[in-house]
Amino acid sequence: AKRADAALAATGGYDSAFVTKLVRNYRSHPEILRLPNRMFYDDELVPCASPLVARSLEGWEHLLAPGFPLIFHGVEGRDEREGSSPSWFNAQECEVVKD
């Protein structure tokens, strides 16, 4: 039992026989990852997205803070699922982003 406890402590509480902790993020701008990285990943997330893509909108004229590509926009909508899919989506949010 002590050996198992030591192994869990060494992996941050994850039993690698059952859980794989994904720490490389290939989608997001590093600033978008900063808060969840600190709060939930013990600063283990590694931003791996192509800088050409992840940083492409840093200078967009509609950003409130240039270099920080994040905008909060409230949308009233409804969470939906198709059939037996475990994934949820909100069509109204999609429409706002698309427009």
OpenMM code with the backbone's topology and positions (N, CA, C; nanometers):
from openmm import Vec3, app, unit

residues = "ALA LYS ARG ALA ASP ALA ALA LEU ALA ALA THR GLY GLY TYR ASP SER ALA PHE VAL THR LYS LEU VAL ARG ASN TYR ARG SER HIS PRO GLU ILE LEU ARG LEU PRO ASN ARG MET PHE TYR ASP ASP GLU LEU VAL PRO CYS ALA SER PRO LEU VAL ALA ARG SER LEU GLU GLY TRP GLU HIS LEU LEU ALA PRO GLY PHE PRO LEU ILE PHE HIS GLY VAL GLU GLY ARG ASP GLU ARG GLU GLY SER SER PRO SER TRP PHE ASN ALA GLN GLU CYS GLU VAL VAL LYS ASP".split()
positions = [
    Vec3(0.0819, -0.1193, 0.0000),
    Vec3(0.0000, 0.0000, 0.0000),
    Vec3(0.0861, 0.1253, 0.0000),
    Vec3(0.1996, 0.1219, 0.0735),
    Vec3(0.2876, 0.2386, 0.0772),
    Vec3(0.3460, 0.2668, -0.0606),
    Vec3(0.3769, 0.1592, -0.1329),
    Vec3(0.4326, 0.1754, -0.2679),
    Vec3(0.3304, 0.2417, -0.3605),
    Vec3(0.2055, 0.1986, -0.3503),
    Vec3(0.0985, 0.2576, -0.4328),
    Vec3(0.0770, 0.4035, -0.3946),
    Vec3(0.0797, 0.4337, -0.2646),
    Vec3(0.0634, 0.5719, -0.2198),
    Vec3(0.1763, 0.6599, -0.2727),
    Vec3(0.2974, 0.6090, -0.2701),
    Vec3(0.4126, 0.6841, -0.3194),
    Vec3(0.4005, 0.7088, -0.4698),
    Vec3(0.3526, 0.6085, -0.5429),
    Vec3(0.3353, 0.6231, -0.6878),
    Vec3(0.2298, 0.7280, -0.7192),
    Vec3(0.1200, 0.7287, -0.6438),
    Vec3(0.0152, 0.8289, -0.6651),
    Vec3(0.0670, 0.9680, -0.6314),
    Vec3(0.1424, 0.9800, -0.5240),
    Vec3(0.1980, 1.1098, -0.4862),
    Vec3(0.2931, 1.1608, -0.5944),
    Vec3(0.3711, 1.0725, -0.6531),
    Vec3(0.4679, 1.1115, -0.7559),
    Vec3(0.4001, 1.1578, -0.8842),
    Vec3(0.2787, 1.1121, -0.9088),
    Vec3(0.2074, 1.1503, -1.0310),
    Vec3(0.0979, 1.2521, -1.0043),
    Vec3(0.0997, 1.3156, -0.8895),
    Vec3(-0.0013, 1.4163, -0.8584),
    Vec3(-0.1372, 1.3574, -0.8307),
    Vec3(-0.1422, 1.2322, -0.7867),
    Vec3(-0.2700, 1.1699, -0.7533),
    Vec3(-0.3341, 1.0928, -0.8668),
    Vec3(-0.2644, 1.0817, -0.9797),
    Vec3(-0.3196, 1.0096, -1.0940),
    Vec3(-0.2622, 0.8687, -1.0991),
    Vec3(-0.3475, 0.7718, -1.1092),
    Vec3(-0.3031, 0.6342, -1.1280),
    Vec3(-0.2938, 0.6111, -1.2780),
    Vec3(-0.1724, 0.6032, -1.3307),
    Vec3(-0.1532, 0.5938, -1.4759),
    Vec3(-0.2105, 0.4660, -1.5355),
    Vec3(-0.2492, 0.3706, -1.4512),
    Vec3(-0.3142, 0.2504, -1.5030),
    Vec3(-0.4580, 0.2808, -1.5447),
    Vec3(-0.5147, 0.3897, -1.4914),
    Vec3(-0.6546, 0.4218, -1.5184),
    Vec3(-0.6749, 0.5582, -1.5836),
    Vec3(-0.5819, 0.6505, -1.5624),
    Vec3(-0.5995, 0.7879, -1.6093),
    Vec3(-0.4736, 0.8333, -1.6814),
    Vec3(-0.4919, 0.8988, -1.7948),
    Vec3(-0.3801, 0.9615, -1.8643),
    Vec3(-0.4017, 1.1110, -1.8551),
    Vec3(-0.3077, 1.1797, -1.7966),
    Vec3(-0.3177, 1.3250, -1.7822),
    Vec3(-0.2588, 1.3892, -1.9070),
    Vec3(-0.3445, 1.4524, -1.9851),
    Vec3(-0.3008, 1.5172, -2.1081),
    Vec3(-0.2519, 1.6574, -2.0747),
    Vec3(-0.1272, 1.6875, -2.1045),
    Vec3(-0.0718, 1.8170, -2.0673),
    Vec3(-0.0269, 1.9009, -2.1871),
    Vec3(-0.0249, 1.8456, -2.3052),
    Vec3(0.0115, 1.9232, -2.4239),
    Vec3(-0.1155, 1.9732, -2.4909),
    Vec3(-0.1239, 2.1039, -2.5095),
    Vec3(-0.2410, 2.1635, -2.5711),
    Vec3(-0.2019, 2.2170, -2.7082),
    Vec3(-0.2656, 2.1642, -2.8116),
    Vec3(-0.2310, 2.1999, -2.9490),
    Vec3(-0.3318, 2.2956, -3.0125),
    Vec3(-0.4187, 2.3573, -2.9324),
    Vec3(-0.5254, 2.4402, -2.9879),
    Vec3(-0.5208, 2.5859, -2.9459),
    Vec3(-0.4818, 2.6134, -2.8231),
    Vec3(-0.5091, 2.7437, -2.7634),
    Vec3(-0.3888, 2.8355, -2.7524),
    Vec3(-0.4190, 2.9642, -2.7510),
    Vec3(-0.3205, 3.0688, -2.7240),
    Vec3(-0.2707, 3.0506, -2.5804),
    Vec3(-0.1428, 3.0723, -2.5542),
    Vec3(-0.0893, 3.0538, -2.4189),
    Vec3(-0.1632, 3.1337, -2.3109),
    Vec3(-0.2112, 3.2534, -2.3426),
    Vec3(-0.2834, 3.3336, -2.2428),
    Vec3(-0.4168, 3.2699, -2.2041),
    Vec3(-0.4804, 3.2018, -2.2975),
    Vec3(-0.6072, 3.1348, -2.2683),
    Vec3(-0.5827, 3.0156, -2.1753),
    Vec3(-0.4666, 2.9552, -2.1849),
    Vec3(-0.4329, 2.8396, -2.1011),
    Vec3(-0.3851, 2.8780, -1.9611),
    Vec3(-0.3440, 3.0009, -1.9424),
    Vec3(-0.2778, 3.0396, -1.8172),
    Vec3(-0.3612, 3.0113, -1.6924),
    Vec3(-0.4879, 3.0528, -1.6885),
    Vec3(-0.5704, 3.0334, -1.5688),
    Vec3(-0.5996, 2.8856, -1.5408),
    Vec3(-0.6522, 2.8083, -1.6363),
    Vec3(-0.6754, 2.6666, -1.6048),
    Vec3(-0.5452, 2.5920, -1.5739),
    Vec3(-0.4353, 2.6346, -1.6352),
    Vec3(-0.3075, 2.5714, -1.6062),
    Vec3(-0.2724, 2.5882, -1.4583),
    Vec3(-0.2886, 2.7089, -1.4094),
    Vec3(-0.2572, 2.7360, -1.2693),
    Vec3(-0.3564, 2.6701, -1.1739),
    Vec3(-0.4853, 2.6759, -1.2081),
    Vec3(-0.5890, 2.6280, -1.1156),
    Vec3(-0.6060, 2.4764, -1.1132),
    Vec3(-0.5893, 2.4111, -1.2281),
    Vec3(-0.6252, 2.2693, -1.2374),
    Vec3(-0.5107, 2.1762, -1.2778),
    Vec3(-0.4035, 2.2304, -1.3326),
    Vec3(-0.2968, 2.1456, -1.3868),
    Vec3(-0.1626, 2.1644, -1.3172),
    Vec3(-0.1593, 2.2359, -1.2060),
    Vec3(-0.0331, 2.2588, -1.1336),
    Vec3(0.0770, 2.3112, -1.2265),
    Vec3(0.0384, 2.3988, -1.3184),
    Vec3(0.1317, 2.4595, -1.4149),
    Vec3(0.2038, 2.3567, -1.5027),
    Vec3(0.1359, 2.2460, -1.5322),
    Vec3(0.1956, 2.1425, -1.6169),
    Vec3(0.1524, 2.1514, -1.7634),
    Vec3(0.0509, 2.2323, -1.7949),
    Vec3(0.0086, 2.2440, -1.9343),
    Vec3(0.1194, 2.3069, -2.0177),
    Vec3(0.1372, 2.2526, -2.1353),
    Vec3(0.2385, 2.3026, -2.2268),
    Vec3(0.1678, 2.3500, -2.3529),
    Vec3(0.1721, 2.4815, -2.3811),
    Vec3(0.1100, 2.5293, -2.5054),
    Vec3(0.1930, 2.4840, -2.6256),
    Vec3(0.1325, 2.4073, -2.7135),
    Vec3(0.2027, 2.3511, -2.8296),
    Vec3(0.1399, 2.3918, -2.9623),
    Vec3(0.0423, 2.4805, -2.9581),
    Vec3(-0.0233, 2.5227, -3.0826),
    Vec3(0.0758, 2.5974, -3.1697),
    Vec3(0.0572, 2.5860, -3.2981),
    Vec3(0.1403, 2.6607, -3.3925),
    Vec3(0.1250, 2.8101, -3.3634),
    Vec3(0.2349, 2.8820, -3.3412),
    Vec3(0.2246, 3.0264, -3.3174),
    Vec3(0.1562, 3.1005, -3.4312),
    Vec3(0.1720, 3.0512, -3.5536),
    Vec3(0.1066, 3.1163, -3.6675),
    Vec3(-0.0445, 3.1149, -3.6529),
    Vec3(-0.0979, 3.0095, -3.5922),
    Vec3(-0.2424, 2.9985, -3.5729),
    Vec3(-0.2825, 3.0597, -3.4388),
    Vec3(-0.2180, 3.0175, -3.3309),
    Vec3(-0.2580, 3.0597, -3.1971),
    Vec3(-0.2443, 3.2102, -3.1767),
    Vec3(-0.1476, 3.2718, -3.2397),
    Vec3(-0.1243, 3.4147, -3.2199),
    Vec3(-0.1759, 3.5006, -3.3360),
    Vec3(-0.2467, 3.4390, -3.4287),
    Vec3(-0.2870, 3.5091, -3.5509),
    Vec3(-0.3844, 3.6237, -3.5280),
    Vec3(-0.4592, 3.6225, -3.4182),
    Vec3(-0.5581, 3.7284, -3.3958),
    Vec3(-0.5199, 3.8245, -3.2829),
    Vec3(-0.3939, 3.8215, -3.2400),
    Vec3(-0.3507, 3.9092, -3.1312),
    Vec3(-0.3698, 4.0571, -3.1627),
    Vec3(-0.3636, 4.0936, -3.2877),
    Vec3(-0.3771, 4.2334, -3.3263),
    Vec3(-0.5140, 4.2703, -3.3790),
    Vec3(-0.6133, 4.1809, -3.3638),
    Vec3(-0.7483, 4.2065, -3.4151),
    Vec3(-0.8050, 4.3329, -3.3515),
    Vec3(-0.8609, 4.4195, -3.4296),
    Vec3(-0.9070, 4.5514, -3.3841),
    Vec3(-1.0179, 4.5473, -3.2793),
    Vec3(-1.0904, 4.4375, -3.2679),
    Vec3(-1.2019, 4.4315, -3.1736),
    Vec3(-1.1638, 4.3768, -3.0360),
    Vec3(-1.0389, 4.3413, -3.0169),
    Vec3(-0.9964, 4.2915, -2.8853),
    Vec3(-0.9944, 4.4060, -2.7851),
    Vec3(-1.0391, 4.3767, -2.6654),
    Vec3(-1.0344, 4.4774, -2.5593),
    Vec3(-0.8911, 4.5000, -2.5132),
    Vec3(-0.8107, 4.3950, -2.5143),
    Vec3(-0.6698, 4.4046, -2.4753),
    Vec3(-0.5856, 4.3419, -2.5857),
    Vec3(-0.5206, 4.4239, -2.6689),
    Vec3(-0.4368, 4.3677, -2.7751),
    Vec3(-0.3360, 4.2676, -2.7186),
    Vec3(-0.3199, 4.1562, -2.7888),
    Vec3(-0.2306, 4.0513, -2.7436),
    Vec3(-0.2982, 3.9483, -2.6559),
    Vec3(-0.4224, 3.9752, -2.6162),
    Vec3(-0.4987, 3.8828, -2.5306),
    Vec3(-0.6269, 3.8459, -2.6051),
    Vec3(-0.6228, 3.7408, -2.6870),
    Vec3(-0.7333, 3.7095, -2.7786),
    Vec3(-0.8501, 3.6380, -2.7115),
    Vec3(-0.9194, 3.7100, -2.6247),
    Vec3(-1.0323, 3.6513, -2.5551),
    Vec3(-1.1404, 3.7570, -2.5381),
    Vec3(-1.2614, 3.7204, -2.5753),
    Vec3(-1.3768, 3.8089, -2.5594),
    Vec3(-1.4868, 3.7292, -2.4919),
    Vec3(-1.5460, 3.7854, -2.3864),
    Vec3(-1.6607, 3.7229, -2.3220),
    Vec3(-1.7859, 3.7865, -2.3793),
    Vec3(-1.8782, 3.7010, -2.4226),
    Vec3(-2.0012, 3.7498, -2.4850),
    Vec3(-2.1154, 3.6617, -2.4363),
    Vec3(-2.2086, 3.7195, -2.3628),
    Vec3(-2.3206, 3.6418, -2.3098),
    Vec3(-2.4209, 3.6056, -2.4178),
    Vec3(-2.4648, 3.4817, -2.4169),
    Vec3(-2.5644, 3.4338, -2.5129),
    Vec3(-2.6660, 3.3501, -2.4367),
    Vec3(-2.7923, 3.3825, -2.4526),
    Vec3(-2.8961, 3.2979, -2.3947),
    Vec3(-2.9289, 3.1900, -2.4959),
    Vec3(-2.9182, 3.0691, -2.4513),
    Vec3(-2.9443, 2.9573, -2.5415),
    Vec3(-2.9790, 2.8341, -2.4617),
    Vec3(-2.9775, 2.7229, -2.5301),
    Vec3(-3.0173, 2.5967, -2.4672),
    Vec3(-2.9132, 2.4899, -2.4997),
    Vec3(-2.8667, 2.4179, -2.3979),
    Vec3(-2.7761, 2.3064, -2.4209),
    Vec3(-2.8547, 2.1904, -2.4806),
    Vec3(-2.7991, 2.1311, -2.5855),
    Vec3(-2.8672, 2.0217, -2.6548),
    Vec3(-2.7703, 1.9068, -2.6788),
    Vec3(-2.8277, 1.7919, -2.7046),
    Vec3(-2.7515, 1.6719, -2.7382),
    Vec3(-2.8224, 1.5996, -2.8504),
    Vec3(-2.7452, 1.5328, -2.9331),
    Vec3(-2.8050, 1.4537, -3.0397),
    Vec3(-2.8009, 1.3066, -3.0025),
    Vec3(-2.9162, 1.2424, -3.0070),
    Vec3(-2.9254, 1.0990, -2.9813),
    Vec3(-2.8603, 1.0580, -2.8515),
    Vec3(-2.7754, 0.9592, -2.8586),
    Vec3(-2.7082, 0.9096, -2.7385),
    Vec3(-2.5676, 0.9665, -2.7240),
    Vec3(-2.5369, 1.0729, -2.7973),
    Vec3(-2.4049, 1.1339, -2.7894),
    Vec3(-2.3813, 1.1910, -2.6500),
    Vec3(-2.2613, 1.1743, -2.5955),
    Vec3(-2.2317, 1.2334, -2.4650),
    Vec3(-2.1982, 1.3824, -2.4751),
    Vec3(-2.1834, 1.4350, -2.5964),
    Vec3(-2.1425, 1.5737, -2.6172),
    Vec3(-2.2616, 1.6675, -2.6228),
    Vec3(-2.2448, 1.7837, -2.5619),
    Vec3(-2.3479, 1.8868, -2.5602),
    Vec3(-2.3059, 2.0016, -2.6513),
    Vec3(-2.4039, 2.0740, -2.7048),
    Vec3(-2.3764, 2.1920, -2.7854),
    Vec3(-2.4881, 2.2925, -2.7647),
    Vec3(-2.4608, 2.4168, -2.8007),
    Vec3(-2.5589, 2.5235, -2.7891),
    Vec3(-2.5635, 2.5936, -2.9246),
    Vec3(-2.6691, 2.5682, -2.9991),
    Vec3(-2.6799, 2.6212, -3.1365),
    Vec3(-2.6794, 2.7734, -3.1390),
    Vec3(-2.7381, 2.8378, -3.0381),
    Vec3(-2.7412, 2.9835, -3.0345),
    Vec3(-2.5994, 3.0404, -3.0199),
    Vec3(-2.5169, 2.9764, -2.9374),
    Vec3(-2.3781, 3.0202, -2.9221),
    Vec3(-2.3032, 3.0058, -3.0550),
    Vec3(-2.3285, 2.8970, -3.1247),
    Vec3(-2.2645, 2.8751, -3.2547),
    Vec3(-2.3006, 2.9851, -3.3531),
    Vec3(-2.4256, 3.0238, -3.3541),
    Vec3(-2.4711, 3.1296, -3.4451),
    Vec3(-2.4009, 3.2625, -3.4154),
    Vec3(-2.3852, 3.2959, -3.2864),
    Vec3(-2.3193, 3.4212, -3.2491),
    Vec3(-2.1737, 3.4195, -3.2934),
    Vec3(-2.1059, 3.3087, -3.2717),
    Vec3(-1.9654, 3.2987, -3.3108),
    Vec3(-1.9525, 3.3063, -3.4619),
    Vec3(-2.0433, 3.2393, -3.5319),
    Vec3(-2.0396, 3.2385, -3.6783),
    Vec3(-2.0612, 3.3772, -3.7361),
    Vec3(-2.1520, 3.4530, -3.6759),
    Vec3(-2.1806, 3.5890, -3.7251),
    Vec3(-2.0658, 3.6812, -3.6923),
] * unit.nanometer
topology = app.Topology()
chain = topology.addChain("A")
for resn in residues:
    res = topology.addResidue(resn, chain)
    for name in ("N", "CA", "C"):
        topology.addAtom(name, app.Element.getBySymbol(name[0]), res)
